[in-house]
Amino acid sequence: MAALAQSPAQDARKLDAVTVIAKPQDPQSTMGSAYVLTQRELEKFEDTNINSVLRRIPGVYVREEDGMGTFPNIGIRAGSSGRSGRISLMEDGIPAAMSPYANTSAYYFPTLGRMSGVEVLKGPEVLLYGPQTTSGAINLLSTPIPDAAGGALKTELGQFGTRKIHANYGATVGQWGFLAETYQRETDGFHKIDRSTRTAGSDVEEYLLKARWRSAPDAALRQQVDLKLFSGQEDADVSYLGLTDADFRANPDRRYHLGELQRMDRSRKSASVRHQIELHPSTLFTTTAYWSDTSRHYDRLNQVNGVGIGSVVNTINNNRADAPLLQGILNGTANTTHGNGVRYGHNHQDFVAKGLQLDVLSSFATASVQHEITAGVRWHHDATKNGTSGIGNSIYRQVDGSLVYESTSAAALARGEAEAMAFWAADRISMGALTLMPVIRHERIRSHADTSVAKTDLNSNQINKTTLGLGANYALTQQWTLLAGVHQGFAPPGSGVANGTKGEESTNYEAGVRYRQGEFGVDAIGFYSDYTNAMRNCLVANPCPNGAVDGTQQTGSKKVYGLELGMSANLYNQGGHRIPARLAYTFTNGEYTKDSDVATGVRKGDVLEYAPKHMASAQLGWETAAWKSYASFNYAASACSTNTCGRAGVDGRYLETDALFTVDLSTSYQLTRDVQIYAKLDNVFDKQKITSRGPDGARGNMGRYFAAGMRVSF
């Protein structure tokens, strides 16, 4: 349905399309910035880290936290990147965030390794999706049901005890189709925990089942029903405690022993059913029902010798009081002296999201003007619950470099809910070379949160928000297109806010040129975003400017502007040899233009957090009938980790990330028609830099990594 909304109805009759970008090769097919990475592109480097993939798309900002993509921090056009809370995340066109309205933080992100494509959409058409529309949308495409019986098996072995299996099989017989799939990956990770036999790795185990029914070819009304069932589990040894700068420079793969017991267990079950019916050759009606249950149980280090996570490493870096003692505790050479010693929090959260969505697409003509109307309505309900274990904290002492258990404390039970009704409509109006697309979206959201067992601390809020957009394309020729767009962006504030709290609001502009000729394409798009009410969800993982780790904070106003450049081409294609190339470049600038509503928060003139001025990724390949080899060159400039690092009188030595340049190589060989072997070497020159400074301390990317595998089709 989403794909049909982007192209003439008579040109897109496949009922099973779940894309948000219909024809990336057609310069007039979308109003705004649109990029697609196909399965062929994803297989070039066999990435399992979503950060590695998204850096190939202009206008997308990623920052590594654990070096393996367990906690994605993704921003688009310098929107807040903390836990990817300001992007509309979808899988097969269905909201995929664990709680899109009540708690948008992406502690769950669909596993990249089982996906067949990635789409990134920006501009006015984002209003067709939502609820996050201030920056952009990311849609992940799962493996489709094949038209003929067949399957695939992919196995891989790599450094750090990494093992991966990805297998699927499906078929279409008559009116019925199915797909069964599993994805399993485990690794010991590249971090080494002090004085421990435990590894800092992760295990992923996922299962997917799809079923499909199509009406008979001679049916009066064409119909299709798609069922999708998913179950997955991930266990990861991740830590909120990073390293001091001195310790990172000495050994970026180090993890302090105090974090040995930290572990996150993340599980997901989901189901969806989609019914499509062609009421008329020019009218398609789609009904989608979806449900997901996500659990995120995280045992995390909260406090060291009375100092909360967020301040431990900062205290040492800046040589404040107790810095020598804290450094000794981290090294295991000093015992804790505070009564609470080492405090572990058991942050157990469960999220249930469900919804029902109706879409209609209809095309018609009035005189010489063509219209494509797409409209929809979605009812959505989020429910979140924290503290299900009944245990709030476990208290330890460190004695002679080892943790000694002391006691536990009870947990308060917190609940949050959000119910939303969203309406949207757009009309793609084609008048010869000019295409206009006005868009409207309305969100009605009711939320409340209860942070006590007795239900005495109840925050309720209600929002009614209408946003508008307009996109325009003008076809100079069949290859060249001018594009421009403007839309009002909105993002819900979450369920734990007080009555009267508004969501994030922005006005977004873009304009540029697009060229397509065969396999050669160029997109050059300038953008300007004016945030009149920037907001941040305050988390331990992403503290607000004043250090708050709970609730939502208005962080003033900000402006962001920049340039996105994307290119793809075949530099040579003769004699059985082909040299493909890709380029993605983003320039970004901006600042906060108004003080926040918290005196210790953002000030006018502050810099934007985690928004490097220059980012670039270039790929060059060599392909023959049997061999396919690629090189990827990736660069990100340094960036401020907080809004304060550019202020006069502020010492910014420990408030910036490092510039990072890496090179990745891969090659594959076709043994037989159905068997292919491959090898890859990531970060060839073993460059490890500080890519993030949160929640507490320096974090870096993975060093040199080698893996080899095999793809089998049957």
Solvent accessible surface area in square Angstrom, and as a share of the most:
residue,aa,sasa,rsa
1,M,15,0.07
2,A,20,0.15
3,A,7,0.05
4,L,1,0.00
5,A,6,0.04
6,Q,0,0.00
7,S,1,0.01
8,P,48,0.30
9,A,1,0.01
10,Q,127,0.56
11,D,83,0.43
12,A,22,0.17
13,R,57,0.21
14,K,131,0.55
15,L,8,0.04
16,D,39,0.20
17,A,27,0.21
18,V,35,0.20
19,T,32,0.19
20,V,1,0.00
21,I,4,0.02
22,A,29,0.22
23,K,51,0.21
24,P,55,0.34
25,Q,115,0.51
26,D,45,0.23
27,P,8,0.05
28,Q,43,0.19
29,S,5,0.03
30,T,4,0.02
31,M,1,0.00
32,G,0,0.00
33,S,0,0.00
34,A,8,0.06
35,Y,21,0.08
36,V,31,0.18
37,L,0,0.00
38,T,69,0.40
39,Q,92,0.41
40,R,123,0.45
41,E,23,0.11
42,L,19,0.09
43,E,48,0.21
44,K,21,0.09
45,F,4,0.02
46,E,11,0.05
47,D,21,0.11
48,T,36,0.21
49,N,19,0.10
50,I,7,0.03
51,N,4,0.02
52,S,18,0.12
53,V,0,0.00
54,L,0,0.00
55,R,78,0.28
56,R,17,0.06
57,I,3,0.01
58,P,4,0.02
59,G,0,0.00
60,V,2,0.01
61,Y,5,0.02
62,V,39,0.23
63,R,22,0.08
64,E,24,0.11
65,E,7,0.03
66,D,14,0.07
67,G,4,0.04
68,M,31,0.14
69,G,14,0.13
70,T,9,0.05
71,F,3,0.01
72,P,1,0.01
73,N,3,0.01
74,I,0,0.00
75,G,1,0.01
76,I,0,0.00
77,R,12,0.04
78,A,10,0.08
79,G,6,0.05
80,S,27,0.18
81,S,11,0.07
82,G,10,0.09
83,R,1,0.00
84,S,4,0.03
85,G,7,0.07
86,R,6,0.02
87,I,7,0.04
88,S,4,0.02
89,L,12,0.06
90,M,2,0.01
91,E,19,0.09
92,D,8,0.04
93,G,16,0.15
94,I,22,0.11
95,P,17,0.10
96,A,3,0.02
97,A,14,0.11
98,M,1,0.01
99,S,1,0.01
100,P,6,0.04
101,Y,2,0.01
102,A,6,0.04
103,N,34,0.17
104,T,8,0.05
105,S,2,0.02
106,A,3,0.02
107,Y,10,0.04
108,Y,14,0.05
109,F,14,0.06
110,P,2,0.01
111,T,25,0.15
112,L,9,0.05
113,G,15,0.15
114,R,4,0.02
115,M,13,0.06
116,S,19,0.12
117,G,2,0.02
118,V,0,0.00
119,E,1,0.01
120,V,0,0.00
121,L,0,0.00
122,K,0,0.00
123,G,2,0.02
124,P,1,0.01
125,E,1,0.00
126,V,0,0.00
127,L,0,0.00
128,L,9,0.04
129,Y,16,0.06
130,G,3,0.03
131,P,6,0.03
132,Q,4,0.02
133,T,2,0.01
134,T,1,0.01
135,S,6,0.04
136,G,0,0.00
137,A,0,0.00
138,I,0,0.00
139,N,0,0.00
140,L,0,0.00
141,L,24,0.12
142,S,5,0.03
143,T,21,0.12
144,P,82,0.51
145,I,17,0.09
146,P,38,0.24
147,D,107,0.55
148,A,70,0.55
149,A,71,0.55
150,G,16,0.15
151,G,13,0.12
152,A,38,0.30
153,L,61,0.31
154,K,28,0.12
155,T,42,0.24
156,E,6,0.02
157,L,124,0.62
158,G,19,0.18
159,Q,76,0.34
160,F,58,0.24
161,G,29,0.28
162,T,2,0.01
163,R,103,0.37
164,K,8,0.03
165,I,83,0.42
166,H,17,0.08
167,A,27,0.21
168,N,23,0.12
169,Y,93,0.35
170,G,0,0.00
171,A,6,0.04
172,T,33,0.19
173,V,113,0.65
174,G,72,0.69
175,Q,63,0.28
176,W,163,0.57
177,G,6,0.06
178,F,80,0.33
179,L,2,0.01
180,A,47,0.36
181,E,10,0.05
182,T,28,0.16
183,Y,3,0.01
184,Q,64,0.28
185,R,40,0.14
186,E,68,0.30
187,T,8,0.05
188,D,56,0.29
189,G,1,0.01
190,F,5,0.02
191,H,25,0.11
192,K,123,0.52
193,I,12,0.06
194,D,27,0.14
195,R,115,0.42
196,S,30,0.19
197,T,144,0.83
198,R,83,0.30
199,T,61,0.36
200,A,2,0.01
201,G,4,0.04
202,S,13,0.08
203,D,65,0.34
204,V,19,0.11
205,E,79,0.35
206,E,10,0.05
207,Y,105,0.40
208,L,8,0.04
209,L,84,0.42
210,K,24,0.10
211,A,37,0.28
212,R,7,0.02
213,W,71,0.25
214,R,72,0.26
215,S,20,0.13
216,A,33,0.26
217,P,140,0.88
218,D,128,0.66
219,A,39,0.30
220,A,106,0.82
221,L,75,0.37
222,R,94,0.34
223,Q,49,0.22
224,Q,1,0.00
225,V,46,0.27
226,D,29,0.15
227,L,70,0.35
228,K,31,0.13
229,L,73,0.36
230,F,14,0.06
231,S,46,0.29
232,G,11,0.10
233,Q,71,0.32
234,E,29,0.13
235,D,30,0.15
236,A,1,0.01
237,D,13,0.07
238,V,5,0.03
239,S,8,0.05
240,Y,0,0.00
241,L,7,0.04
242,G,5,0.05
243,L,8,0.04
244,T,3,0.02
245,D,16,0.08
246,A,76,0.59
247,D,21,0.11
248,F,5,0.02
249,R,135,0.49
250,A,87,0.67
251,N,65,0.33
252,P,30,0.19
253,D,38,0.20
254,R,47,0.17
255,R,20,0.07
256,Y,5,0.02
257,H,13,0.06
258,L,0,0.00
259,G,2,0.02
260,E,30,0.13
261,L,63,0.31
262,Q,0,0.00
263,R,75,0.28
264,M,0,0.00
265,D,54,0.28
266,R,11,0.04
267,S,28,0.18
268,R,17,0.06
269,K,113,0.48
270,S,27,0.17
271,A,31,0.24
272,S,16,0.10
273,V,60,0.34
274,R,31,0.11
275,H,54,0.24
276,Q,1,0.00
277,I,24,0.12
278,E,22,0.10
279,L,92,0.46
280,H,105,0.47
281,P,96,0.61
282,S,28,0.18
283,T,26,0.15
284,L,0,0.00
285,F,66,0.28
286,T,1,0.00
287,T,39,0.23
288,T,7,0.04
289,A,36,0.28
290,Y,18,0.07
291,W,101,0.35
292,S,9,0.06
293,D,48,0.25
294,T,0,0.00
295,S,25,0.16
296,R,1,0.01
297,H,63,0.28
298,Y,0,0.00
299,D,43,0.23
300,R,29,0.11
301,L,0,0.00
302,N,39,0.20
303,Q,37,0.16
304,V,0,0.00
305,N,18,0.09
306,G,32,0.31
307,V,36,0.21
308,G,33,0.32
309,I,20,0.10
310,G,23,0.22
311,S,51,0.33
312,V,0,0.00
313,V,0,0.00
314,N,55,0.28
315,T,13,0.08
316,I,24,0.12
317,N,21,0.11
318,N,52,0.27
319,N,120,0.61
320,R,134,0.49
321,A,88,0.68
322,D,86,0.44
323,A,5,0.04
324,P,105,0.66
325,L,52,0.26
326,L,1,0.01
327,Q,39,0.17
328,G,11,0.10
329,I,0,0.00
330,L,0,0.00
331,N,54,0.28
332,G,13,0.13
333,T,115,0.67
334,A,24,0.19
335,N,69,0.36
336,T,18,0.10
337,T,103,0.60
338,H,80,0.36
339,G,65,0.63
340,N,51,0.26
341,G,0,0.00
342,V,0,0.00
343,R,50,0.18
344,Y,4,0.02
345,G,4,0.04
346,H,37,0.16
347,N,33,0.17
348,H,21,0.10
349,Q,18,0.08
350,D,32,0.17
351,F,1,0.00
352,V,46,0.26
353,A,4,0.03
354,K,82,0.35
355,G,6,0.06
356,L,81,0.40
357,Q,25,0.11
358,L,61,0.30
359,D,12,0.06
360,V,47,0.27
361,L,1,0.00
362,S,31,0.20
363,S,19,0.12
364,F,93,0.39
365,A,56,0.43
366,T,68,0.39
367,A,108,0.84
368,S,98,0.63
369,V,35,0.20
370,Q,93,0.41
371,H,29,0.13
372,E,14,0.06
373,I,53,0.27
374,T,7,0.04
375,A,25,0.20
376,G,10,0.10
377,V,37,0.21
378,R,7,0.02
379,W,83,0.29
380,H,2,0.01
381,H,31,0.14
382,D,0,0.00
383,A,32,0.25
384,T,17,0.10
385,K,81,0.34
386,N,45,0.23
387,G,12,0.11
388,T,55,0.32
389,S,50,0.32
390,G,43,0.41
391,I,72,0.37
392,G,14,0.14
393,N,32,0.16
394,S,8,0.05
395,I,13,0.07
396,Y,35,0.13
397,R,99,0.36
398,Q,1,0.00
399,V,49,0.28
400,D,124,0.64
401,G,5,0.04
402,S,60,0.38
403,L,33,0.17
404,V,59,0.34
405,Y,117,0.45
406,E,73,0.33
407,S,53,0.34
408,T,69,0.40
409,S,47,0.30
410,A,91,0.70
411,A,26,0.20
412,A,69,0.54
413,L,37,0.18
414,A,23,0.18
415,R,92,0.34
416,G,2,0.02
417,E,57,0.26
418,A,1,0.01
419,E,73,0.33
420,A,2,0.01
421,M,46,0.20
422,A,1,0.00
423,F,83,0.35
424,W,11,0.04
425,A,37,0.29
426,A,5,0.04
427,D,24,0.12
428,R,18,0.07
429,I,33,0.17
430,S,32,0.21
431,M,75,0.33
432,G,75,0.72
433,A,45,0.35
434,L,60,0.30
435,T,11,0.06
436,L,51,0.25
437,M,1,0.00
438,P,54,0.34
439,V,5,0.03
440,I,77,0.39
441,R,4,0.01
442,H,51,0.23
443,E,4,0.02
444,R,94,0.34
445,I,8,0.04
446,R,126,0.46
447,S,9,0.06
448,H,66,0.30
449,A,7,0.05
450,D,6,0.03
451,T,64,0.37
452,S,27,0.18
453,V,106,0.61
454,A,77,0.60
455,K,130,0.55
456,T,112,0.65
457,D,69,0.36
458,L,101,0.50
459,N,48,0.25
460,S,54,0.35
461,N,8,0.04
462,Q,93,0.41
463,I,20,0.10
464,N,84,0.43
465,K,51,0.21
466,T,64,0.37
467,T,5,0.03
468,L,95,0.47
469,G,10,0.10
470,L,78,0.39
471,G,0,0.00
472,A,26,0.20
473,N,1,0.00
474,Y,100,0.38
475,A,22,0.17
476,L,92,0.46
477,T,70,0.41
478,Q,150,0.67
479,Q,52,0.23
480,W,104,0.37
481,T,0,0.00
482,L,80,0.40
483,L,6,0.03
484,A,43,0.33
485,G,10,0.09
486,V,51,0.29
487,H,6,0.03
488,Q,78,0.35
489,G,1,0.01
490,F,4,0.02
491,A,0,0.00
492,P,1,0.01
493,P,4,0.02
494,G,11,0.10
495,S,10,0.07
496,G,37,0.36
497,V,9,0.05
498,A,59,0.45
499,N,126,0.65
500,G,60,0.58
501,T,34,0.20
502,K,114,0.48
503,G,1,0.01
504,E,3,0.01
505,E,33,0.15
506,S,5,0.03
507,T,37,0.21
508,N,10,0.05
509,Y,100,0.38
510,E,9,0.04
511,A,54,0.42
512,G,19,0.19
513,V,39,0.23
514,R,4,0.02
515,Y,33,0.13
516,R,39,0.14
517,Q,93,0.42
518,G,70,0.67
519,E,104,0.47
520,F,77,0.32
521,G,5,0.04
522,V,25,0.15
523,D,5,0.03
524,A,27,0.21
525,I,0,0.00
526,G,28,0.27
527,F,8,0.03
528,Y,81,0.31
529,S,4,0.03
530,D,49,0.25
531,Y,2,0.01
532,T,76,0.44
533,N,14,0.07
534,A,3,0.02
535,M,8,0.04
536,R,31,0.11
537,N,24,0.12
538,C,4,0.03
539,L,32,0.16
540,V,26,0.15
541,A,6,0.05
542,N,18,0.09
543,P,40,0.25
544,C,4,0.02
545,P,29,0.19
546,N,58,0.30
547,G,48,0.46
548,A,33,0.26
549,V,55,0.31
550,D,117,0.61
551,G,43,0.41
552,T,38,0.22
553,Q,12,0.05
554,Q,32,0.14
555,T,5,0.03
556,G,0,0.00
557,S,13,0.08
558,K,12,0.05
559,K,66,0.28
560,V,0,0.00
561,Y,87,0.33
562,G,11,0.11
563,L,76,0.38
564,E,0,0.00
565,L,46,0.23
566,G,6,0.06
567,M,71,0.32
568,S,35,0.23
569,A,18,0.14
570,N,39,0.20
571,L,115,0.57
572,Y,98,0.37
573,N,94,0.48
574,Q,120,0.53
575,G,78,0.75
576,G,62,0.60
577,H,76,0.34
578,R,41,0.15
579,I,54,0.27
580,P,11,0.07
581,A,20,0.15
582,R,57,0.21
583,L,60,0.30
584,A,5,0.04
585,Y,54,0.21
586,T,3,0.02
587,F,56,0.23
588,T,3,0.02
589,N,50,0.25
590,G,17,0.16
591,E,66,0.30
592,Y,6,0.02
593,T,47,0.27
594,K,118,0.50
595,D,79,0.41
596,S,14,0.09
597,D,100,0.52
598,V,43,0.24
599,A,104,0.80
600,T,98,0.57
601,G,1,0.01
602,V,2,0.01
603,R,132,0.48
604,K,150,0.63
605,G,44,0.42
606,D,6,0.03
607,V,46,0.27
608,L,17,0.08
609,E,31,0.14
610,Y,27,0.10
611,A,20,0.15
612,P,14,0.09
613,K,91,0.39
614,H,73,0.33
615,M,25,0.11
616,A,34,0.26
617,S,4,0.03
618,A,34,0.26
619,Q,10,0.04
620,L,84,0.42
621,G,6,0.05
622,W,104,0.37
623,E,8,0.04
624,T,28,0.16
625,A,99,0.76
626,A,32,0.25
627,W,108,0.38
628,K,57,0.24
629,S,31,0.20
630,Y,17,0.06
631,A,18,0.14
632,S,3,0.02
633,F,78,0.33
634,N,9,0.04
635,Y,89,0.34
636,A,37,0.29
637,A,17,0.13
638,S,48,0.31
639,A,12,0.09
640,C,23,0.14
641,S,14,0.09
642,T,46,0.27
643,N,3,0.02
644,T,35,0.20
645,C,12,0.07
646,G,54,0.52
647,R,47,0.17
648,A,108,0.84
649,G,89,0.86
650,V,58,0.33
651,D,71,0.37
652,G,19,0.18
653,R,162,0.59
654,Y,44,0.17
655,L,37,0.19
656,E,71,0.32
657,T,11,0.07
658,D,34,0.18
659,A,45,0.35
660,L,24,0.12
661,F,102,0.42
662,T,8,0.05
663,V,11,0.06
664,D,12,0.06
665,L,74,0.37
666,S,11,0.07
667,T,46,0.27
668,S,11,0.07
669,Y,70,0.26
670,Q,57,0.25
671,L,93,0.46
672,T,79,0.46
673,R,213,0.78
674,D,54,0.28
675,V,33,0.19
676,Q,24,0.11
677,I,71,0.36
678,Y,14,0.05
679,A,27,0.21
680,K,11,0.05
681,L,49,0.24
682,D,29,0.15
683,N,8,0.04
684,V,26,0.15
685,F,124,0.52
686,D,63,0.33
687,K,97,0.41
688,Q,37,0.16
689,K,74,0.31
690,I,0,0.00
691,T,19,0.11
692,S,0,0.00
693,R,27,0.10
694,G,13,0.12
695,P,10,0.06
696,D,1,0.00
697,G,6,0.06
698,A,2,0.01
699,R,20,0.07
700,G,7,0.06
701,N,14,0.07
702,M,39,0.17
703,G,8,0.07
704,R,107,0.39
705,Y,13,0.05
706,F,97,0.40
707,A,0,0.00
708,A,41,0.31
709,G,14,0.14
710,M,71,0.32
711,R,32,0.12
712,V,32,0.18
713,S,60,0.39
714,F,126,0.52
